[in-house]
Amino acid sequence: MIKISVIVPVYNVENYLRKCLNSLVNQTLQEIEILVVNDGSTDHSQQIIDEFQTDFPSKIKAFTKENGGLSDARNFGIDHAKGEFLGFVDSDDEVSPRMFEEMYHLAKKHQAEMVICNLQKVNEKGKIIRKLPQIPNMPEKIVLRENFSVFSDISYFACNKIFKAELFNQKRFKKGVHFEDIQLIPQLFLLCKVVAHTENYHYQYLERSESISKTHTEKGLDILQAVEDVEVAFEKSQYANEKTGLKNFQILEGIYTYLAYLAFVKDDEVYRKLSLALKKFRKERRIFLSEILWYKRFGKNYLLYLSFKKKIYYLLYFFGQERLLRKLV
């Protein structure tokens, strides 16, 4: 029996792919399949995939397809996966040897439909830039009916989680959009009754130098659309009466995450368009300034624990000082 199917979309990552695949074929969990989906790469990624498939034929399942983007490649992997649980690893990242063994153990121990681990950002030299704890000060087993605040607290990365395969029976990543994780992972969360987590930092997220200064465009609007899609799913879910959880999710992802993106938009016209969309988003949902300022994450005031620079940025925006903000950013 295959316990976990790990789906690895690949697109022009020849400089990083070998390290990623090495970390996967050396997992301590043996009942694993690694679905490597080459999404139309034009570099030497396929040669590396072929090498690993030759060396590890029982673990590596290689596929090639025309370029369709990250969501399309992940969905292709989901369609071909045979595991009891699914995991997603980006092809320029790597994971610790015990990641999937521990997470599978926690899933079975607690009968959890989703398991989460901590992750850390690293640079191209492997130096840790930032640790990202996911569910601090919570028990290993989280019964969502008793702790639904977690819905609006956790970060919705796909890569640091495993999911019961049945969660994807009617769900797929949305194609042609950015921020597909924010769009889908909360919807999968709403299908769960129990979530488990480990405080180990199993996932190493590579912050590539060329991606730090990437262009921020109108694609930022996809964040608000993702939140809207989650709202629709929320109203149909088993937690539809947990209105506070939904409001806090709207504040974290629809306002704070969106504004974090907006800070890097250089084009003035695009900035105005995105800013107007945010004002419309807030007005339609009657999200008051006091709710934003007093929003708590993991029981602590969110703004209070941000860096000084981030505090100033958010406060200037919230109090209508956008002209000054544009000069400072």
C-alpha positions as semicolon CSV with decimal commas, in nm:
position;residue;x (nm);y (nm);z (nm)
1;M;0,000;0,000;0,000
2;I;0,125;0,347;-0,088
3;K;0,090;0,562;0,221
4;I;0,178;0,900;0,067
5;S;0,189;1,027;-0,290
6;V;0,422;1,328;-0,317
7;I;0,349;1,548;-0,619
8;V;0,639;1,754;-0,757
9;P;0,558;1,995;-1,043
10;V;0,871;2,079;-1,243
11;Y;0,932;2,378;-1,467
12;N;1,287;2,489;-1,559
13;V;1,452;2,414;-1,225
14;E;1,763;2,226;-1,337
15;N;1,977;2,407;-1,077
16;Y;1,763;2,292;-0,785
17;L;1,583;1,975;-0,887
18;R;1,852;1,723;-0,794
19;K;1,864;1,844;-0,432
20;C;1,484;1,833;-0,409
21;L;1,454;1,479;-0,546
22;N;1,742;1,355;-0,330
23;S;1,552;1,469;-0,022
24;L;1,246;1,275;-0,138
25;V;1,401;0,945;-0,244
26;N;1,581;0,933;0,092
27;Q;1,267;0,957;0,301
28;T;1,253;0,718;0,594
29;L;0,895;0,636;0,496
30;Q;0,930;0,355;0,242
31;E;0,569;0,324;0,122
32;I;0,588;0,640;-0,084
33;E;0,552;0,734;-0,449
34;I;0,702;1,051;-0,596
35;L;0,506;1,183;-0,892
36;V;0,736;1,417;-1,087
37;V;0,534;1,617;-1,339
38;N;0,745;1,798;-1,599
39;D;0,524;2,089;-1,699
40;G;0,687;2,168;-2,033
41;S;1,039;2,250;-1,912
42;T;1,281;2,378;-2,177
43;D;1,602;2,329;-1,976
44;H;1,772;2,006;-1,863
45;S;1,516;1,920;-1,596
46;Q;1,395;1,613;-1,787
47;Q;1,745;1,464;-1,796
48;I;1,762;1,489;-1,417
49;I;1,417;1,330;-1,386
50;D;1,526;1,045;-1,613
51;E;1,833;0,984;-1,397
52;F;1,626;0,956;-1,082
53;Q;1,366;0,735;-1,247
54;T;1,644;0,498;-1,358
55;D;1,805;0,493;-1,013
56;F;1,482;0,474;-0,813
57;P;1,224;0,302;-1,037
58;S;1,008;0,188;-0,746
59;K;0,968;0,542;-0,610
60;I;0,986;0,788;-0,899
61;K;0,686;0,808;-1,132
62;A;0,774;1,052;-1,411
63;F;0,526;1,233;-1,633
64;T;0,559;1,498;-1,904
65;K;0,291;1,739;-2,023
66;E;0,252;2,066;-2,207
67;N;0,305;2,374;-1,995
68;G;-0,013;2,458;-1,807
69;G;0,111;2,621;-1,489
70;L;0,154;2,509;-1,129
71;S;-0,212;2,429;-1,060
72;D;-0,247;2,225;-1,379
73;A;0,066;2,022;-1,297
74;R;-0,051;1,956;-0,941
75;N;-0,394;1,850;-1,065
76;F;-0,229;1,614;-1,313
77;G;-0,042;1,459;-1,023
78;I;-0,358;1,428;-0,814
79;D;-0,529;1,245;-1,100
80;H;-0,248;0,988;-1,112
81;A;-0,182;0,951;-0,738
82;K;-0,251;0,622;-0,561
83;G;-0,156;0,712;-0,204
84;E;-0,372;0,720;0,106
85;F;-0,246;1,076;0,162
86;L;-0,117;1,341;-0,079
87;G;0,168;1,586;-0,033
88;F;0,303;1,866;-0,253
89;V;0,668;1,968;-0,276
90;D;0,793;2,253;-0,494
91;S;1,081;2,143;-0,713
92;D;1,328;2,403;-0,585
93;D;1,268;2,317;-0,218
94;E;1,376;2,023;-0,003
95;V;1,244;1,834;0,297
96;S;1,393;1,659;0,598
97;P;1,438;1,279;0,583
98;R;1,167;1,207;0,842
99;M;0,906;1,456;0,720
100;F;0,658;1,217;0,566
101;E;0,712;0,935;0,816
102;E;0,631;1,161;1,109
103;M;0,336;1,329;0,941
104;Y;0,185;0,997;0,833
105;H;0,228;0,864;1,187
106;L;0,044;1,167;1,327
107;A;-0,236;1,128;1,074
108;K;-0,296;0,767;1,178
109;K;-0,243;0,830;1,550
110;H;-0,506;1,106;1,562
111;Q;-0,726;1,004;1,267
112;A;-0,651;1,343;1,114
113;E;-0,746;1,438;0,760
114;M;-0,469;1,700;0,740
115;V;-0,126;1,720;0,906
116;I;0,090;2,032;0,919
117;C;0,460;2,084;0,990
118;N;0,668;2,397;1,045
119;L;0,877;2,536;0,763
120;Q;1,169;2,772;0,725
121;K;1,292;2,994;0,446
122;V;1,648;2,935;0,327
123;N;1,866;3,116;0,075
124;E;2,056;2,955;-0,211
125;K;2,350;2,880;0,020
126;G;2,119;2,687;0,254
127;K;2,130;2,951;0,527
128;I;1,809;2,984;0,727
129;I;1,655;3,326;0,664
130;R;1,337;3,294;0,864
131;K;1,162;3,030;1,070
132;L;0,786;3,004;1,014
133;P;0,612;2,825;1,303
134;Q;0,261;2,725;1,199
135;I;0,049;2,639;1,503
136;P;0,228;2,755;1,820
137;N;0,103;2,660;2,165
138;M;-0,158;2,412;2,044
139;P;-0,196;2,040;2,118
140;E;-0,068;1,786;1,865
141;K;-0,428;1,687;1,787
142;I;-0,669;1,969;1,704
143;V;-1,041;1,894;1,699
144;L;-1,178;2,173;1,482
145;R;-1,519;2,192;1,650
146;E;-1,336;2,284;1,969
147;N;-1,058;2,498;1,818
148;F;-1,198;2,658;1,504
149;S;-0,987;2,972;1,552
150;V;-0,711;2,772;1,380
151;F;-0,899;2,827;1,052
152;S;-0,802;3,194;1,052
153;D;-0,463;3,147;1,219
154;I;-0,269;2,904;1,001
155;S;-0,080;2,983;0,682
156;Y;-0,232;2,814;0,381
157;F;0,077;2,676;0,209
158;A;0,017;2,347;0,030
159;C;0,378;2,235;0,066
160;N;0,403;2,180;0,443
161;K;0,096;1,958;0,474
162;I;-0,032;1,614;0,389
163;F;-0,396;1,560;0,299
164;K;-0,625;1,260;0,310
165;A;-0,667;1,174;-0,058
166;E;-1,048;1,175;-0,029
167;L;-1,041;1,551;0,035
168;F;-0,967;1,592;-0,336
169;N;-1,266;1,388;-0,456
170;Q;-1,447;1,704;-0,562
171;K;-1,168;1,958;-0,531
172;R;-0,875;2,069;-0,750
173;F;-0,635;2,362;-0,766
174;K;-0,780;2,651;-0,964
175;K;-0,601;2,690;-1,296
176;G;-0,473;3,015;-1,443
177;V;-0,452;3,207;-1,117
178;H;-0,190;3,313;-0,867
179;F;-0,237;3,235;-0,496
180;E;-0,398;2,901;-0,574
181;D;-0,308;2,776;-0,226
182;I;-0,517;3,046;-0,056
183;Q;-0,803;2,953;-0,287
184;L;-0,803;2,575;-0,229
185;I;-0,635;2,476;0,099
186;P;-0,892;2,654;0,324
187;Q;-1,166;2,471;0,135
188;L;-0,995;2,139;0,212
189;F;-0,959;2,248;0,575
190;L;-1,337;2,300;0,593
191;L;-1,385;1,933;0,499
192;C;-1,175;1,818;0,795
193;K;-1,280;1,730;1,147
194;V;-0,933;1,674;1,295
195;V;-0,601;1,838;1,207
196;A;-0,268;1,729;1,355
197;H;0,066;1,907;1,359
198;T;0,431;1,873;1,447
199;E;0,657;2,153;1,563
200;N;0,950;2,014;1,366
201;Y;1,079;2,228;1,079
202;H;1,060;1,963;0,810
203;Y;1,015;2,184;0,504
204;Q;1,294;2,404;0,362
205;Y;1,144;2,676;0,142
206;L;1,400;2,827;-0,096
207;E;1,380;3,202;-0,146
208;R;1,550;3,238;-0,482
209;S;1,736;3,562;-0,549
210;E;1,554;3,625;-0,878
211;S;1,213;3,586;-0,712
212;I;1,267;3,846;-0,439
213;S;1,225;4,135;-0,683
214;K;0,957;3,971;-0,896
215;T;0,701;4,195;-1,059
216;H;0,385;4,261;-0,862
217;T;0,093;4,316;-1,099
218;E;-0,286;4,307;-1,120
219;K;-0,254;3,936;-1,037
220;G;-0,276;4,053;-0,676
221;L;-0,650;4,069;-0,734
222;D;-0,643;3,689;-0,733
223;I;-0,601;3,706;-0,354
224;L;-0,940;3,873;-0,314
225;Q;-1,099;3,629;-0,559
226;A;-0,948;3,341;-0,363
227;V;-1,107;3,473;-0,044
228;E;-1,441;3,506;-0,224
229;D;-1,420;3,144;-0,339
230;V;-1,349;3,034;0,019
231;E;-1,648;3,237;0,142
232;V;-1,876;3,043;-0,092
233;A;-1,740;2,711;0,031
234;F;-1,762;2,828;0,392
235;E;-2,136;2,895;0,371
236;K;-2,191;2,537;0,249
237;S;-1,956;2,379;0,503
238;Q;-2,007;2,204;0,836
239;Y;-1,868;2,519;1,005
240;A;-2,105;2,770;0,843
241;N;-2,210;2,907;1,182
242;E;-1,850;2,995;1,281
243;K;-1,885;3,354;1,159
244;T;-1,600;3,490;1,369
245;G;-1,362;3,245;1,206
246;L;-1,470;3,359;0,862
247;K;-1,435;3,727;0,952
248;N;-1,085;3,671;1,085
249;F;-0,992;3,479;0,770
250;Q;-1,115;3,772;0,561
251;I;-0,900;4,008;0,767
252;L;-0,582;3,797;0,756
253;E;-0,590;3,695;0,390
254;G;-0,813;3,959;0,231
255;I;-0,654;4,255;0,406
256;Y;-0,315;4,184;0,562
257;T;-0,190;3,936;0,300
258;Y;-0,331;4,153;0,022
259;L;-0,166;4,466;0,159
260;A;0,165;4,284;0,192
261;Y;0,143;4,220;-0,183
262;L;0,029;4,575;-0,257
263;A;0,340;4,715;-0,088
264;F;0,554;4,588;-0,379
265;V;0,336;4,720;-0,664
266;K;0,543;4,982;-0,847
267;D;0,303;5,094;-1,117
268;D;0,080;5,376;-0,985
269;E;-0,219;5,285;-1,200
270;V;-0,207;4,922;-1,094
271;Y;-0,168;5,031;-0,732
272;R;-0,480;5,250;-0,752
273;K;-0,680;4,967;-0,908
274;L;-0,577;4,720;-0,640
275;S;-0,632;4,968;-0,359
276;L;-0,983;5,049;-0,482
277;A;-1,060;4,677;-0,499
278;L;-0,956;4,641;-0,134
279;K;-1,179;4,929;-0,025
280;K;-1,470;4,766;-0,210
281;F;-1,389;4,431;-0,046
282;R;-1,397;4,587;0,302
283;K;-1,716;4,782;0,240
284;E;-1,910;4,484;0,104
285;R;-1,816;4,276;0,408
286;R;-1,858;4,555;0,661
287;I;-1,508;4,502;0,800
288;F;-1,451;4,792;1,035
289;L;-1,115;4,951;1,112
290;S;-1,146;4,856;1,477
291;E;-1,180;4,486;1,377
292;I;-0,865;4,510;1,168
293;L;-0,663;4,686;1,436
294;W;-0,776;4,445;1,710
295;Y;-0,746;4,131;1,500
296;K;-0,572;3,853;1,693
297;R;-0,373;3,563;1,552
298;F;-0,297;3,274;1,787
299;G;-0,444;3,482;2,068
300;K;-0,207;3,778;2,017
301;N;-0,274;4,114;1,856
302;Y;-0,141;4,074;1,504
303;L;-0,024;4,432;1,447
304;L;0,150;4,454;1,782
305;Y;0,389;4,170;1,700
306;L;0,488;4,290;1,353
307;S;0,818;4,467;1,284
308;F;0,823;4,845;1,328
309;K;0,846;4,897;0,952
310;K;0,542;4,678;0,885
311;K;0,342;4,848;1,162
312;I;0,403;5,188;1,005
313;Y;0,311;5,061;0,659
314;Y;-0,021;4,911;0,767
315;L;-0,117;5,202;0,992
316;L;-0,046;5,462;0,725
317;Y;-0,266;5,270;0,483
318;F;-0,548;5,213;0,730
319;F;-0,558;5,583;0,820
320;G;-0,570;5,700;0,460
321;Q;-0,214;5,821;0,417
322;E;-0,154;5,648;0,086
323;R;0,032;5,936;-0,079
324;L;0,284;5,946;0,202
325;L;0,298;5,568;0,193
326;R;0,385;5,563;-0,178
327;K;0,674;5,799;-0,116
328;L;0,812;5,588;0,166
329;V;0,776;5,244;0,006
